[in-house]
Amino acid sequence: MNDTPDRIDALGLLCPLPVLKLRKRLQGLAAGQSIELLADDPAAIIDVPHFCAQSGHELMSVSTHDGAQLYRVRKT
């Protein structure tokens, strides 16, 4: 399994687009694979954890880079 995650660049996109892009890309991954989402939408701070909780995916980490949030999500 490849441990290097894919990355979605959702900078400049507003709700609900970052989560919709994340959901679409997760569909193509195998269980256990991870993906990163880079977003600067203030709503993503609420939306991404909520999406993960609702869909059962694991929110592995959230960090801030240059004013944007980097979410790392593992497909379950």
Order of alpha helices (4+ residues) and beta strands (2+ residues): beta-alpha-beta-alpha-beta-beta
